């Protein structure tokens, strides 16, 4: 039975009527326009502040809106904000919201909602933490106006508020945003272009989003994640199909409309069909990363982490997952090749596959045989082959490795645990970041080395934090680059993670779909289905 049959027209209409009734407005029964997509992961976590998982970020863009957003040129543009002013001394920032902003339940978006959302986001996100650290006062001064007063001038105010990827400052109702930052929210009421149909959500099967009739898009044309978010379909279904070949077959048969991240080895099959188009939505690509947990043996020792960076070589990893050199780039820089801060500093003698040198360093570090508990994601084609490669290399260098396979959402939940690896915790895992996430020391989540306030892995290094603070305060581009170089050299000595090359990920869709934006993230507004 095909996906189209499983979610038949009568079921869809009944569901829309039921959900819309819950919001106080039952639409007349009519032919719906339904967009069906196969995403890179199942949706299990709805809180895009609690996790940096990309699927939760996608969910956030569907149901929430942002104060500022980044366009195709990576320039920060106003989104929910109408106007803003900055005092002459650069210490007082005043923001006023656009007219007519409403949450899905009909309540107006207020400045108090924004203040509460900023505070919750700022407790979790690295850039948010830096911004709040220099904040003297953050208050709502009217229904639509709030004021940010700084202790000192800060060069990344708008870049922080308009951060393009995880964690993103999504605006939530005050009552939701007041949830403890370390506790997942359960309410997905936002003011974004889509309404999450919570009653129709079936983890492991599908998530459903309905066009928000109350949403007021900006007048500007869409660009990146900025501009007018005009929804041109009635309903979006994220259908979870764990097998990549099944995803491709469903797209070729027209049972789904789009695959977010088809595996590269199946791209020739898609290219051969004239009804299928391919588009790279993130022109700067993605960066692979090997993340350490520094709390427990063996990676509590920076020398052993250095040894892993010396043993690894990027080509083994990208060949195992991407294969085609047209879609990957070897790049030793922490900051993406092609970006202003790209450099090899500190890593000229790393990532060369030097097993003998790595083995000697591990012995020098006094390695006691503690196993590396390496988590492997098995249901994400762009990640699944990475962990076996890492295991083989680390074992050649003399480390014991316990490879534990699991689906991506289980990994995402487990990586938040601080327990010892032998008690259900972990030592390392592999993931990828959008290049726009890792452009500089302030925005790169894995460079947050603020100990308990850092993200999963919890690196703790005062020097990295000092340099990140200096970068955030500096406005001169040449001086910023010098600071970024110092960060990269320090990370070579105190590794927080290892960068394993960049790759381009095409999205596949049927040619009956038009309007797909190169937004860095998957933007499902502006899409039209013929």
Buried (B, 14 or more C-beta within 10 A) or exposed (E): EEBBEEBEEEEBBEBBBEBBEBBEEEBEEEEBBBBBBBBBBBBBBBBBBBBBBBBBBBBBBBBBBBBBBBBBEBEBBBBBBBEBEBEEEBBBBBBBBBEEBBBBBEBBBBBBBBBBBBBBBBBBBBBBBBBBEBBEEBEBEEEBBBBBBBEEEBBBBBBBBBBBBBBBBBBBBBEBBBBEBEEEBEBBBBBBBBBBBBEBBEEEBBBBBBBBEBBBBBEEEBBBBBBBBBBBBBBBBBBBBBEBEEBBBBBBEBBBBBBBBBBBEBBEBBEEBEEBBEEEBBEBBBBBBBBBBBBBBBBBBBBBBBBBBBBBBBBBBBBBBBBBEEBBBBBBBBBBBBBEBBBBBBBEEBBBBBBEBBBBBBEEBEBEEBBBBBBBBBBBBBBBBBBBBBBEBBBBBBBEBBBBBBBBBBBBBBBBBEEBBEEEBBBBBBBBBBBBBBBBBBBBBBBBBBBEBBBBBBBBBEBBBBBBBBBBBBEEEEEBBBBBBBBBBBBBBBBBBBBBBBBBBBBBBBEEBEBBBBBBBBBBBBBBBE
